[in-house]
């Protein structure tokens, strides 16, 4: 099966190198990132944490000096490159890594061209950028939290299967980022009313005449309602796990290898 060709553009001023392993693993589920670029002023000490992992992950750094104090020239360079890449017609998707609202118009313009936009950012990312994307993933669900070594100042990242990957050096004085807790989750991990209502509407809109809906179609409809809707935001690894825990759906698995998951609203919810 042919995989989608993607362009990965990272705003180095608005992302931490701690996300890189989880980020690339997530992007691999969408396609192949044939272009991997990160933008910033590499003369600044604040970007030193990225330098250790650029060669390891074949990410091309793009130098952009600040023209004026207090102004971010990185955004402009990233937007210009994105439009140049878009007009080549070679990419079926763009991965924009930033928590900056300045990229909302870029995301909207790429979507207008019929190209899928995947956004990645912090919880503080403004809604205009999130809703301009086809799908938006928060950094803290990417598994970027590594293990501190006994010596301190060095963080190990884990790859799929629980194995420890290559160590990425982070300056000892760098404080680990505080990750905001996932919203809309109670102490028991239950979905809130807004999330349940979105799930209910998605099932109703995707169901056939007997009320059953393929979970894949439900997930696609949820993404249209809210690009940042993700089962991992609520503590579940998969949408099927979330569906079973919601309490409003009947979940049925059909066939083997792979099993097809069908869902149906419980009596009284229709």
PERAHU-V428729 format. One record per pair of residues at least 12 apart in sequence whose C-alpha atoms are under 8 Angstrom apart, sorted by sequence separation. I is the first residue (numbers start at 0). J is the second residue. D is the distance in Angstrom with one decimal. If there is no record, write none. Layout:
((I:J:D) (I:J:D))
This chain:
((144:156:7.3) (145:157:6.6) (154:166:6.5) (155:167:6.5) (205:217:5.9) (250:262:4.6) (63:76:7.2) (143:156:7.1) (153:166:7.3) (154:167:6.4) (249:262:5.5) (250:263:6.7) (118:132:5.9) (153:167:7.0) (154:168:6.7) (248:262:6.2) (249:263:5.1) (117:132:5.9) (118:133:7.8) (120:135:7.7) (122:137:6.2) (153:168:5.3) (154:169:6.8) (202:217:5.6) (205:220:7.5) (248:263:5.4) (249:264:6.1) (93:109:8.0) (116:132:5.1) (117:133:6.0) (118:134:6.2) (119:135:5.6) (120:136:6.7) (121:137:5.4) (122:138:7.8) (152:168:7.6) (153:169:5.7) (201:217:5.4) (204:220:7.9) (248:264:4.6) (249:265:5.9) (115:132:7.8) (116:133:5.3) (117:134:5.0) (118:135:4.5) (119:136:4.9) (120:137:5.2) (121:138:5.5) (152:169:6.2) (153:170:7.6) (201:218:7.8) (247:264:6.0) (248:265:5.3) (115:133:6.2) (116:134:6.8) (117:135:5.8) (118:136:6.3) (119:137:5.7) (120:138:5.6) (121:139:7.4) (152:170:6.0) (153:171:7.1) (247:265:5.6) (117:136:7.8) (119:138:6.5) (152:171:3.9) (198:217:7.8) (201:220:5.6) (151:171:7.0) (152:172:7.2) (201:221:5.9) (218:238:7.4) (242:262:7.9) (37:58:6.8) (39:60:7.7) (41:62:6.1) (93:114:7.4) (95:116:7.4) (97:118:7.5) (98:119:7.4) (110:131:8.0) (152:173:7.7) (239:260:7.4) (247:268:7.1) (35:57:7.2) (36:58:5.4) (37:59:6.2) (38:60:6.0) (39:61:6.5) (40:62:5.5) (41:63:7.7) (92:114:5.4) (93:115:6.4) (94:116:6.1) (95:117:6.3) (96:118:6.0) (97:119:6.2) (98:120:4.6) (106:128:7.3) (110:132:7.7) (35:58:5.0) (36:59:4.6) (37:60:4.9) (38:61:4.8) (39:62:5.7) (40:63:5.0) (91:114:5.3) (92:115:4.5) (93:116:5.0) (94:117:4.7) (95:118:5.0) (96:119:4.7) (97:120:5.1) (98:121:5.7) (110:133:7.9) (198:221:7.0) (35:59:6.0) (36:60:5.8) (37:61:6.0) (38:62:6.3) (39:63:5.5) (40:64:5.2) (78:102:7.7) (85:109:7.2) (90:114:7.5) (91:115:6.3) (92:116:5.7) (93:117:6.1) (94:118:5.8) (95:119:6.3) (96:120:6.1) (97:121:7.8) (100:124:7.0) (103:127:5.9) (104:128:7.7) (107:131:5.2) (197:221:6.9) (214:238:7.9) (5:30:6.4) (7:32:6.0) (36:61:6.8) (38:63:6.9) (39:64:7.6) (40:65:7.1) (92:117:7.3) (94:119:7.5) (98:123:7.0) (99:124:6.4) (100:125:5.7) (103:128:4.1) (106:131:5.6) (107:132:7.1) (214:239:7.4) (3:29:6.9) (4:30:5.9) (5:31:5.7) (6:32:5.4) (7:33:7.9) (8:34:8.0) (11:37:5.9) (12:38:7.7) (98:124:4.6) (99:125:7.2) (102:128:6.3) (103:129:7.6) (106:132:6.0) (2:29:7.8) (3:30:4.5) (4:31:5.2) (5:32:4.5) (6:33:6.3) (7:34:5.8) (8:35:6.2) (9:36:6.2) (10:37:6.0) (11:38:5.4) (12:39:6.2) (74:101:7.4) (78:105:6.7) (98:125:7.3) (100:127:6.7) (101:128:7.8) (104:131:7.6) (197:224:7.5) (2:30:5.0) (3:31:6.2) (4:32:6.1) (5:33:6.1) (6:34:4.8) (7:35:4.8) (8:36:5.1) (9:37:4.5) (10:38:5.4) (11:39:5.3) (74:102:7.8) (100:128:5.3) (103:131:5.8) (2:31:6.5) (4:33:6.4) (5:34:6.9) (6:35:6.3) (7:36:6.2) (8:37:5.8) (9:38:6.2) (10:39:6.9) (99:128:7.6) (8:38:7.7) (16:48:6.3) (15:48:7.9) (16:49:5.3) (40:73:7.5) (12:46:7.5) (15:49:7.6) (39:73:5.6) (11:46:7.0) (38:73:6.1) (16:52:7.5) (38:76:7.7) (38:77:6.6) (139:178:6.4) (139:179:7.8) (190:233:6.8) (189:233:7.6) (188:233:6.6) (215:260:8.0) (188:234:6.7) (213:259:7.6) (214:260:5.7) (213:260:6.2) (214:261:5.6) (199:247:7.8) (213:261:4.7) (214:262:6.3) (184:233:5.9) (212:261:5.5) (213:262:6.5) (182:232:7.2) (183:233:7.3) (195:245:7.2) (211:261:6.3) (212:262:5.3) (181:232:5.4) (182:233:7.7) (211:262:5.6) (212:263:6.3) (181:233:6.6) (211:263:4.8) (210:263:5.9) (211:264:7.9) (210:264:7.3) (189:244:7.8) (190:245:6.8) (189:245:7.4) (122:179:6.8) (206:263:7.7) (202:262:7.5) (12:73:8.0) (202:263:7.1) (203:264:7.7) (202:264:7.2) (10:73:7.4) (10:74:7.3) (199:264:7.3) (203:269:7.8) (10:77:7.6) (26:94:7.8) (8:77:7.2) (199:268:8.0) (8:81:7.8) (6:84:7.9) (14:96:7.1) (13:96:7.9) (14:97:6.2) (6:90:6.7) (13:97:5.3) (14:98:7.7) (4:89:7.3) (5:90:5.5) (8:93:7.6) (10:95:7.9) (13:98:6.0) (4:90:5.2) (5:91:6.1) (6:92:6.6) (7:93:6.1) (8:94:6.1) (9:95:6.1) (10:96:5.9) (13:99:7.1) (3:90:7.5) (4:91:5.7) (5:92:4.8) (6:93:4.9) (7:94:4.7) (8:95:5.2) (9:96:4.7) (10:97:5.4) (3:91:5.9) (4:92:6.6) (5:93:5.5) (6:94:6.0) (7:95:6.3) (8:96:6.2) (9:97:6.6) (134:222:6.3) (3:92:7.2) (5:94:7.0) (7:96:7.7) (133:222:7.0) (133:223:7.2) (137:227:7.6) (135:226:5.2) (136:227:5.9) (140:231:6.1) (134:226:4.4) (135:227:4.6) (140:232:6.7) (133:226:5.7) (134:227:6.1) (135:228:7.8) (136:229:7.4) (132:226:6.5) (130:225:7.0) (130:226:6.1) (129:226:6.6) (130:227:8.0) (129:227:6.8) (14:120:7.5) (52:167:6.3) (22:138:7.9) (25:141:7.2) (51:167:6.1) (51:168:6.2) (22:141:6.1) (18:138:6.6) (21:141:4.7) (48:168:7.1) (21:142:5.5) (48:169:5.4) (21:143:5.6) (48:170:6.8) (18:141:6.9) (20:143:6.9) (18:142:7.5) (19:143:7.3) (18:143:4.6) (17:143:5.5) (18:144:7.9) (17:144:7.1) (17:145:7.7) (20:156:7.1) (20:157:7.8) (21:158:7.8) (20:158:7.1) (17:156:8.0))
